[in-house]
Amino acid sequence: MIGVQLLGMVVGLAAIHLTYLYYRRAQFTKRELYFWVILWVIFVFVSVFPKSIWPVVDYLGLSRPMDFIMIAAFIVLFALTFVNYVVNQRQGRKLEKLVREQALKDLDKR
């Protein structure tokens, strides 16, 4: 096993463990747990068996597996960034509404 493969496996297994710990602390829902565990298992699998993605690489007409990994990584990052933005906007609106309601209550008390 090449050092990079070993490092990828260790990082993936550590991430699975951290994901489970966040779930146990009730910071992740079951849905989030499944999503992240599946993502990290795929990461570990591709790290240990890098030739397993050759059929996908050939089908997409790419020249190297690393090209596919980089494209997939960018897609995942863009998706996670979008989800993060949506959740952040939703939380901002909720906070703004709460602050306005509290300010009006404080104004009525005076």
N, C-alpha and C positions, 0 to 999 in steps of 0.2 A: 504494500500500500504506500503510495506516494505521500509525502508530508502534507501536501495541500489537501489531499483526500482525507487524511487523518484530522487535520485542522477543521475541515468542513464538517466532518462527522461530530467532532467534539462541540463545535459551535452550535450545530443543529440540535444535538441532544441537550445541551445546556439551555437552549431556547425553549425546547419542549418542556423541560423541568420548570423554567421560569413561568411559562405559560400556565402550567398546572398550578403553580403556587399562587399566581394572580387569580385563578379560578377559585382556589380554596379560600382566598381572602375576600371572595365575593366582589372582586374588581372586574371580572370577566363573566359574561353570561355563558350558558352552555353553547350557544351558537358561536360566540366569539372563540370559545375554547376549541370547538371543532374546526373552525376556519383556520386558526393559527396552528393547531397540531397537524392538520392536513398539509398546510403550507410548509411546515418544518420537516415533516416526514418526506415530502417530495424533495426538499433541499438536501436532506441526508442521503436519500436514494441516489440522486443525481451526483452528489459528491462521491459516493462510494462506487457507483457504477456509471461513470461519465459516458460510456459508449451506448448506454441505454437510450440516449436521446438522438442517436444518429438517424433512425427512421424519420423522426420529426424534422430534423435538419435537412435531410435529403428531400423530403416532401415539400418543404418550404423553399427549396432551392438555395439554401445558404451554404457557404463553403466550410464553416467551422462550427462546432458546438458552442464555442464561446460567443459567437454572434447571436445564436438563439438565446443563450442565457442572458446576455445583455438586453436583448429586445424584451424578453419576458420580465426581466427585472424592472425595466422602464415602465412597462405596462402596469405591473403591480404597484410601483411607486406612484404613478399617476392616479391609479384607482384609489389607493389609500390616501393620497393627498386630497382628492375630491371628497371622499367620505369625511375626512378630518375637517375640511372646510365647511361642509354642510352641517356637521354636528356643532362646530364652533359657532356658526351663524345662528343656529337654533338656540344654543345656550345663551348667546348674546341677547337675542330677542326676549328670552325668558327672564334674564337678569334685568334688562331694561324695564320690562313690564313690572317686575317685582319692586324695583326701585321707585318707579312712578307711583305704584299703589301705596308704598310705604310713605313716600313724600306727601301724598294727598291725605293719608291718615294723620300724619304729624301736623299738617296744615289745619285739619279739622279740629284737632285737640287744642289749638291755640285760640 
